[in-house]
């Protein structure tokens, strides 16, 4: 219980709560270990609660009628997913699967709603998290509809750099096949774009590690000011 409470205190969604409130959260949380490739829920399943990643990596994705996968989000430690289920109680609108062995914490909808009634700060934090999620969706739609693949890739590499502490060398958290799905393209096209970026001096690649050699150039590609 002490370990769970300590972890919950580090989750931005639950920031600003009292020690007693963290204890209440820990009381309703259920820890689950999910193996790599194991589904957490499927699109259409009843949205009876939400999750927070304790460790590992989780993808949220949609499948077309032809079976083509589009990754919508990747979530790591401390990040919540499926929060909308708390307010709507409707079915999950997408699939969730562990990309590596992961530990997730499940918060049942009814028990969490009771905590919200007692602690309005939780509702404000939840609204802030959902607003950020909506902003990310808007960027995703813009990238997929308006930017060409090189621009999407450049923007994602810069995003990873910021996420990993403004590092000049970033580690891809997923396989290139999964990265292609996230960027709305196919692995062959992604490989060609990475090779072009490397040939033209924007990046250097070494397996899953990519060194950003020309940040300004990548920013111009991401903003549509340059074309590859």
C-alpha positions in Angstrom: 0.0 0.0 0.0 2.8 2.4 0.9 4.5 1.8 -2.5 1.3 2.4 -4.4 0.6 5.6 -2.4 4.1 6.9 -3.1 3.7 6.2 -6.8 0.3 7.9 -7.1 1.7 11.0 -5.5 4.1 11.3 -8.5 1.2 11.1 -11.1 0.3 14.6 -12.5 -3.3 13.6 -12.7 -3.4 13.3 -8.9 -1.2 16.3 -8.1 -2.1 18.5 -5.1 -3.9 15.9 -3.0 -3.4 15.3 0.7 -1.8 12.1 2.1 -5.2 10.9 3.2 -6.6 11.3 -0.3 -3.7 9.4 -1.8 -4.5 6.6 0.7 -8.1 6.6 -0.5 -7.0 6.4 -4.2 -4.7 3.5 -3.3 -7.6 1.7 -1.6 -9.6 1.6 -4.9 -6.7 0.9 -7.3 -6.1 -2.6 -8.6 -2.6 -3.4 -9.9 -2.4 -5.6 -13.0 0.7 -7.0 -14.7 0.2 -7.2 -18.4 2.6 -9.3 -20.6 4.0 -7.9 -23.9 1.4 -8.1 -26.6 -1.4 -8.8 -24.2 -4.6 -6.7 -24.7 -5.8 -4.5 -21.8 -9.2 -3.8 -23.4 -10.8 -3.9 -26.8 -12.8 -1.3 -28.7 -16.4 -1.7 -27.7 -15.7 -3.1 -24.2 -17.7 -1.5 -21.4 -15.8 1.6 -20.1 -16.0 0.7 -16.4 -12.9 2.6 -15.3 -9.6 4.1 -16.3 -5.9 3.2 -16.0 -2.6 4.7 -15.1 0.7 3.1 -16.3 3.0 2.2 -13.5 5.8 0.8 -15.6 6.2 -0.3 -19.2 4.5 1.0 -22.4 0.9 0.9 -23.6 -0.4 1.7 -27.1 -3.9 2.9 -27.9 -4.9 2.0 -31.4 -7.8 1.6 -33.9 -8.2 -1.1 -36.5 -9.8 -0.6 -39.9 -12.2 -3.1 -41.4 -9.3 -4.4 -43.4 -7.2 -4.9 -40.3 -4.9 -1.9 -40.8 -3.7 -0.5 -37.5 -3.5 3.2 -36.6 -1.7 3.9 -33.3 -3.3 6.9 -31.6 -1.2 7.2 -28.4 1.7 5.7 -26.6 1.6 5.9 -22.8 4.5 5.4 -20.4 4.9 5.5 -16.6 2.7 8.0 -14.8 0.4 8.5 -17.7 -3.4 7.8 -17.5 -5.5 6.4 -20.3 -9.2 5.8 -20.9 -10.1 8.6 -18.5 -13.2 9.6 -20.6 -14.9 6.4 -19.3 -15.1 8.1 -15.9 -17.5 10.7 -17.2 -19.3 8.9 -19.9 -19.5 5.3 -18.7 -19.7 4.4 -22.4 -17.7 1.7 -24.2 -14.0 2.2 -24.9 -13.5 3.8 -28.4 -10.2 2.1 -29.2 -8.0 -0.9 -28.3 -5.3 -0.9 -25.6 -2.3 -3.3 -25.6 1.0 -3.6 -23.7 4.0 -3.1 -26.0 6.3 -4.5 -23.3 5.6 -6.2 -20.0 3.8 -3.5 -18.1 2.2 -2.8 -14.7 -1.0 -0.8 -14.8 -3.3 0.5 -12.1 -7.1 0.2 -12.7 -9.5 2.7 -11.1 -13.2 1.6 -11.2 -15.5 4.2 -12.4 -18.1 4.2 -9.6 -15.5 4.2 -6.8 -13.6 7.0 -8.5 -16.7 9.1 -8.9 -17.3 8.9 -5.2 -13.8 10.2 -4.6 -14.5 13.1 -7.0 -17.6 14.0 -5.1 -15.5 14.2 -1.9 -12.4 15.8 -3.6 -13.3 18.3 -6.4 -9.6 18.8 -7.1 -9.6 15.4 -8.7 -12.3 16.6 -11.2 -10.2 19.6 -12.1 -7.1 17.5 -12.7 -9.1 15.1 -14.8 -10.4 17.9 -16.9 -6.9 19.3 -17.4 -5.7 15.8 -18.5 -8.6 15.4 -21.0 -7.9 18.9 -22.4 -4.3 18.0 -23.0 -5.4 14.7 -24.7 -7.8 16.7 -26.9 -4.9 19.0 -27.9 -2.8 16.0 -28.8 -5.6 14.6 -31.0 -5.9 18.0 -32.8 -2.1 17.9 -33.5 -2.4 14.2 -34.7 -5.2 15.1 -37.1 -3.3 18.1 -38.4 -0.2 16.0 -38.9 -1.9 13.1 -40.6 -4.0 15.4 -42.9 -1.8 18.3 -43.7 1.9 17.2 -43.3 3.8 14.9 -45.6 5.6 11.9 -44.0 9.0 13.7 -43.7 7.3 16.5 -41.8 5.5 14.1 -39.5 8.8 12.2 -38.9 10.8 15.3 -38.2 8.1 16.6 -35.8 8.1 13.3 -33.9 11.9 13.2 -33.6 11.8 16.7 -32.1 9.0 15.6 -29.8 11.0 12.6 -28.6 14.0 14.8 -28.0 12.0 17.1 -25.7 10.4 14.1 -24.0 13.8 12.6 -23.3 15.3 15.8 -21.8 16.2 17.7 -25.0 18.7 14.9 -25.9 20.6 15.1 -29.2 20.4 11.4 -29.4 16.9 9.9 -28.9 15.9 6.3 -28.4 12.9 5.1 -30.3 10.5 3.7 -27.7 8.8 1.4 -30.3 9.7 -0.7 -33.3 9.9 1.0 -36.7 6.8 -0.9 -37.7 4.9 0.6 -34.8 6.4 4.1 -35.4 5.2 3.9 -39.0 1.6 3.1 -37.7 1.9 6.1 -35.3 2.9 8.4 -38.2 0.2 7.1 -40.5 2.5 5.5 -43.1 4.0 2.1 -43.9 7.4 0.7 -42.7 8.9 0.8 -46.1 8.2 4.5 -46.5 9.4 5.2 -43.0 12.7 3.4 -43.8 13.2 5.5 -47.0 12.5 8.7 -45.1 15.0 7.9 -42.4 17.6 7.1 -45.0 16.9 10.4 -46.8 17.1 12.4 -43.6 20.5 10.7 -42.8 21.8 11.2 -46.4 21.0 14.9 -46.3 22.6 15.4 -42.9 19.6 15.9 -40.7 20.1 12.8 -38.6 22.4 9.8 -38.0 21.0 6.4 -37.2 22.3 3.5 -35.2 19.6 0.8 -34.7 16.8 2.3 -32.5 19.0 5.4 -31.6 18.8 8.5 -33.7 21.1 11.5 -33.4 19.6 14.9 -34.4 22.4 16.6 -36.3 20.4 19.6 -37.7 17.6 20.6 -35.3 16.8 23.8 -37.3 16.4 21.8 -40.5 14.2 19.3 -38.8 12.1 22.2 -37.4 11.7 23.6 -40.9 10.6 20.2 -42.2 8.1 19.8 -39.4 6.7 23.3 -40.0 6.4 22.7 -43.8 9.0 25.4 -44.6 11.2 22.8 -46.2 10.5 19.7 -48.2 12.7 16.6 -48.3 
